[in-house]
């Protein structure tokens, strides 16, 4: 176990910085237990790609990225067991080498498994990643290990826990046989793609829409399972499409000063980078997962019931197209779909949902990006829920209204962590807890 003393923790997009007294790089479960047992306050982090202030802000930190072994495969049950610091891309490559897949994948592959689970990371046209977790061990505040399986009622609370109940140690996932998707991509007007959502969710195995604000267009991506030997005519579009991020960086450079430039930039980006049709095939991982962010961003994401989404979408579109406000949104807004589950702090608890991402290409100026405020106001109005790993302002008063199990989770958290060892200032405010010193309020 390595220890660094008196340093500065910096988030991936450099928007968050905190001083710390001790930072540990651990490689074994025993070391993880030891640090937690001997710490008054402790938080843990992976690749720091959260936009929420969830990973730091206390004296003792654990870098989980060195706790990264793939421990075992069960060929009969199609399961894989890993340490929580494994990077998602490494896990997926190992699983695919077995001829398996985890059938619902996040947007990027550079995050740690533990962080992805704790913040409710999801894919599209499927479930949250945590729904494929069949067993886990967590280190509790007293340093003991609690093993939880999908037969235990507690797993519904643990699947999405913000790292507030304990620290994920070893995790087992249920996999399925690998499959090949035939992916088709094309632009469509809003009045075409919006009414077709439910029809397409029934028809296709994969559906994702990149909405392009201020253009009245969406970029529709569908995927259908095919025999891997099926021949298709691959069309990846013009070679210049790979330069979209560079073009975005240039066009959005001064939008924090002149927000209205965004509307013009979006129209240019649509014509240049979202007006082509594409067609290709590959595994879910190969065909749909971004292999890197490529640049630093600031992100928000909100989730709403599938039945309410058309109304919310139209209200959001009307609001951001008013030139009287400054809520001009960089493209794209990622529209994905998550099916209902039973996890307490899941966005899809009890209902099928639509998620809608909101991105600021200028991470350093995100605090003045009015779009974050507008999307939050509208989604909260209709009972929408924020992504735990992304940017939002709602706290306990709002969250207790939109999460049926919020108060139950708070009671469980106090039971498992009575001295608030796992709470940093951000989580203390989120749960409306009082600051404690040495466990005494």
N, C-alpha and C positions, 0 to 999 in steps of 0.2 A: 504493500500500500504506500503510495506516494502522498506527501502533504506539502502544499504550498501555503505560506503564511503572508497575511497582510497584502493582499492584492486587490485588483479591480476586475469585477465581472462585467462584461460588455455583451449585450445581445447581438444577434446576427446582423441586424440592420442599424446597430449603433444608436438606437433610440432609447435604450435603457442601460444605465450604468450604476453599479453598486460596489461599495467597498466591502471586503470580507476579511475575517481574521484567519480562517482556515479553509482550505479547499483540498478535498481528498479525491484521489483517483483510486478506485477500488477494483479488484479483480475477482473477489470471492464473496460468497454469501456471508461468511464469518466476518469479513472486514466490514461489510455493509451493516451487519448487526452491531459491531463494535462502535462504529462512528455514531450510529443512531442512539445507542444506549448512553454514550458519554456526552451527548450534545444537549444543550438547553433548548436551542432552536436549530432546526436543520431543514434545508431545502435541497433539491437535487435537479440536475439538468442534463440534457443531451446535446443536441446540435443547436440549441438556442433559437429555434425558428418560430417560436410562439410570438404573437403580437400582444398577448396578454401578459401582465406583469406577474407571472405565476411562479417563475423558476428561481428567483433570488431574493435579495433584500434582507438576509439574516447573516449572522456572523459565521456560521458553518455551512459549507456547501459540499455536495457530492457530485463529482463528474461521473455520470453513469456510463459514458461511452466506452470506458475500458472494461466494463462488465458485459462482455459481448460475445460469449460463446454460444454456438448452436450445440445443444447438449445431446439430443437423441432424436431418433425417428422411430415410430411404431408403424411397421409396414402393414400390420393387420388392421389397425384402427385408423390408419391414414392421419396420424398426428405427428406434430413436431414440437419439441420442447426447447426453449431458448432462455438465455439470461436477458433481463429487461433492457440492457444497453445495446442490444443488437440493432444495427441499422436496417431499416425496412428493405432496402435494395438487396442487401446481403442475404436476408432471410428468403426473399422471393426467388433469388437465383438458386439458392440451395433447394428450395421446394420444387422449383421447375425441373431441376436436375433429376428429381425423383419421379417426374411425370405427374406432379400434383399442382394444385393452385389453391390460393385463398381467394374465394370468388368475389370479394369486394375490396377494392384497393383505394387508398388515398391518392390525392393528386400528385404528390411528389414521393420520392423514394429515399430521401436523405434524412428522414426523421428516425428517432429511436422508437423501438416497439413500446417501451414503457410510457414514454411521453405521448405517443399516439393513442394508447388506450386511456390514459388518465384524462385526456382532453376531449375524448369522444370523436376522434378522427374517423371519417367515413369515406366511402367511395361513391359510386353512382349506380342507380337502378339495383340496389341491394340493401345491405344492412350496415350498421357501424362495424368497424373492424373488430371491436370487442365482443361482438356476438358470436364470433368464431373461437373465442377463448373457452376451453372446456375445463381448465384447471389452472390455478395460480397459487403461488405462495407470496405473501406480503410480510414485510417486517414491520411490526407494530411499534408504537412509541416507546414501549419498555424494552425493545430489542428482541422480543420473542417472535417466532415465526408462526403465522397462521396459514394453513393450507385450505383452500376453498375450491370446490368443484361445482360443475353446473347442476349438481343435484342439491346443492345448499341454497337456501333462500337468500343468504347473504351475498351471493354472487350478483344479484340484481343491483345491489348498492355499490359493489366493488368495481363493476365493469367500467363505469365512468365515475371517478372519484376525486379528480383534481389533485391527486397526491395528498389528500387531506385525511385519509383513513389510515394510510400506511404506505410503504414503498414497495412497488412491485419488485419481486426478486426473480423467480422462475415462472415461465408462462408456457402453457401448452395450447396449441391451436389445432382445431379440426380442419383438415384439408379435403379437397375434392379432386377427382381426376382432372388433369389439365384439358382445356378445350381451346379451340381456335375461333376467333371472331372475324367476320367479314365487316369491315368498317367503311361506312360511306359518310362523307362530309359535304355540306353545301349550305349556302345562304338562303334564308327565307324571310319574307316580310313578317312582322309581328302578328298581323291579322291572319297569317297562315299557320305558323307554328304553335301559337298559344292555344287555339281550340283543339289541336290534335294531340295534346300531351297524354291524356288518359288512353286514347286509342293507340298511341305509339308505345306506351308502357306495356300494354297487353301484347302488342305485335312483335316488339323487339326485345332482345336479351340485354341490350345496353342502350341507354338514351342520355344524351348530355346536350345542353344548349348553351352556347356562349352568346349572351345577349350583348348587343352593341348599342349602348345608350346614345341618344341624340341622332340615331340613324334610322330608326324604325325597322331595324333588321336584327335577326338572330342567326347564328351559325350553328346548324343542327348536325349532331353527330349521332349516328345510329350504328348498332352492332348486332349481328346475328350469328349464332353458332353454326359452323359449317365443318364438314370433313376437312381435316388439315391438308388433304391431297387435292382438294378442289382448286382448280386454277382460276385466277382472276386477273384482269388486266390492271396492274398496279398503276396508280396515278397519284404521285405525291405533290403535284402542283409545281409551279415555277420555282426554280432554285432560289430566287430572291426572297421567298417566304421565310427563310431561316434568319433574315435580318429584321424581323418585326420588332424585336425588343430594342434593337439599336434605333430604329425609326421612332419607336414610342418614346424613348429617352430624349431624343432631340425635340420631338413635337410637344412633349409635355414639360419641357424644361422650365418654362416661365408661367405655367398655368396656375401656380400658387399665387402669382401676382395678378395675373389677368385670367380668372377662371373661365371666362367665356371663350377663350382660345380652345378649350377642351372640345367644344362642340364641332369646331372646324377640324381639329386634329382627328377626331373620331371618324368624321366623314372621309378624310384622306386615308386613314388606316383601314377603314372598311374597303374602300376601292382597291387599295394596294394589297391587302393581306387577308381579307375575309370574303372576297367575291369569287374565289376559285372553288371548283369542286375537286374533291380528292377521294381516293379509293385505295384500300390496302387491307392486308390481313395479318393476323398474328395472335399470340396468346393475349389474355387480358392485360397482363403486365407489359408485354411488348407493344401492344396497340394503343394503350390508354394512359400510361403513367409517365409523367414528366420526370426525366432523369436528373434534373437540377433546376433550381430557381433561375440561375443565370444572372440575376441582379437582385439587389435588396428592394423590398417592397414594404408596405404596411397594409394589413388586411383586416377586413371585418367580414362576418358572414352571419346571416340570419336564416332561420328555418320557420316554415309556416305549414299548416295543414294543406294537403293537396287540394281539398275542396275549396279552400279560401284563396289559394294562390292567384287565380285570374283577377280577382277583385283587388288584391294587394298590389299586383303587378301594374294594373291600370292606374291606381292611385299614385304609385311611386313614379311611373312614367310621366303622369301629368305634373307632379310636383317638380321633378328635376328639369322638365322642359320649360318651366317658368323662368323667363329672363330676369324676373324681379329678385330671384334668390341666387346663391352662389354654389348650389349643389350640382355642379357639373361633374360627371363621373367618367373616369378613365375606363377604357375597354380592356378586356371584356368583363362582364358580370357573369360569373359561372353559375349556371342553373343545373342542379343535380337532384336526384330523387332517392329518398331513403324510406324503406318499408318499416312498418310499425314493429316495436319490440317492447320488452318489459323492464329495461334498465332504468333505474330511478331518475338519473340525470341525463338520460338520452334525449336528444332533440325529437326523437320519434316515439317517445313513450306513448303507447296506446293508439297511435294514428300514423297513417302514411303521410309523408311530408315532402316538401320541396325546399331545397336549400339554395340561397342566393348569395354569392360572394360579391364583395365590393373591394376594389383595389385602388390604392394610391401608389402611382409609380415613383413618386417623390417621397421616400420614407422620412426624410429629414423635415419635411413640411407637413406631416400628417396631422399635426395638432390644429392646423387651420383648414383642413380639408372638410368642407361643410357637408359633403355627401355622407360621411359617417354618421353625422347627427340626423340627417334626413331619413336615411334608411332605418335607423334604430327607432325613431319616433313612429314611423308608419308601421313597422313590423310589431312593435310593442302594442300598438293600438289594437291589433288583431290577435294578440296572444302569441306572437312570434318569439322564438328563443334564440339567444346568441350562441355562436360557437365558442366553446370554453377556451380554446387556444388562440383566439383572435380578438380583435379590438372591440370593446363595447363599454358603455358607461353605466349600465344597469347594475343595481346592487340588491341587497336583501329585500327591500320593500317591493321592488318590481318582480324579483325572481320568485318570491313566495306565491305570487298570483299566477305565474305561468307554469310552474313545476308542481305537479300534484304531490310529489314526494319530497319537496324541499325541506319541510319541517322535520320529516322523518329522518332525512339524511343528516340534518344538523344535530338531532338527538343522538344518532349513531356515532357521529364524529366526536361529540363530547364524551361519549362512553369509551371510545377507543383511544382518544387522545385528550385526556382530561386537563393536561397542562398546556394544551395548544402548541405542542412542540413542532408540528408541521405547518403552522400558520405563519406566513410572512405578512407584512403590512397590507398588501393587496388583498389577500385572502381573509385577513382579520376584518377588513371593511366589507368584503363581499358577504361574509356570514354574519355581519353585525355583532362581532365578538369584541370583548374588551381586551386591551393589551394586558399581558401578564408578565411578571418578572419572577423568575425562579418558581414558576407555577402558581404564584399567589396573585390574585387580582388586586 
